[in-house]
């Protein structure tokens, strides 16, 4: 059986939904989440994250008919990377340097091919 993919965030910030602590305990028990990850349940702190992903959510909605989890995950990662490039969060592709962004994307696609 294939080993589950493990993520290692230091802290996960969510709203006050009661399901989050239960889900986090289950993920730690199954080895899907780093055992030292902290859960921060703050009513309004997660709003910044939600606002940042508003554009991503708008792009994802039409793609909900993707046939496999793998293709959906790769598509969403692509949306996230493009958003990071546009916001200037990629050091080798500043938000103001379109040529550097183009070169970076070309390098990504040639590496994936």
N, C-alpha and C positions, 0 to 999 in steps of 0.2 A: 504494500500500500504506500502511496506517495505521502511523504512527510508534509504536514501543513506549513504554509509560509509564516514565518515569525516576524513580527514588527517590534521595534524597540523604542517607542517614544518614552520620554521621561515623564510626561504628564499628558493626560487627555482631558480637555475642557469640554464639558457638556452642560445642558440645562438640567433642571431638577427632576427629570423623568425618573421614576422609581425603577425602571427596567435596566438602567445603565449599570448600577453596581452588581446586579445579578449576572448580566451579560459579561461584565469584566471578570468576575470571579470564574465563570465558565471558560472564558478564553485563556485565562492564566492556567487553570487546571488542565486544559487540553494542550497547552504549550503553544498556542497561537499568539500569545501576548507575553512580553517580557514580564517576569514576576515582580520586578521592582517598579513598574509603571504605576504612577499615582493617578487617581481619578479626582478631578476638580469639578464639583458640581456648583456652578455659580449661575444664578438666574439670568444675568444680563451679559456676562463676559463673553459668552459664545456668540453674541450678536455680531461682533466684528468678523468672526470667521464666516458666519452665514452671509453677511453682506459681501464679503470677498468672493464667495462661491455663487452669488446670484447669477452672474454671467455664465458660469459653467453649467448651472442647473438649466438655464434656458437653452443651452446647446445640447445637453444630454436628453432632454425630453423627446425630441423627434427621433432619437436613436434608441428608444426603449425596445424596439423590435429586433435588436441584434440577437443572432441565433445562439452564440456561445458566450460563456462568461469571459473567456480569454480575449475574444475580440472586443467585448464591451470594456474590459479593464484597460486594454491597450488604447482604445479610443479615448477614454476618459483621461488617461495619463497624458495623451497628446494634447487634449484641451488644457489640462493643468500646466503643461510645459509652455504652451503658447501664451497662456495668461501670465506666467512668470516672466517670459521674455518681454511681453508688452509692458509689464510694470517695472522692468529694469532690475529684476532680481537675479539675473544670470550674469556673472562677472565678465565673461568673455563676449557677451552680446548686450551692451548697454541699450537702454530704451531709445536713445537719440541716434544711434549708429545703425542705420538700416542695412548697410553692407555687411557689418559684423553679424547682424541677426541672420541675414541670408546665408552667409558662410557657415554659421553655426548649424542652421537647419539642414543645409546641404550635407554637412559632415554627419549629422545624426542619421539622415536617410541613407547615406552611403554606407554607414556602419551597420545599419539594420538590414541592408540588402544582401 
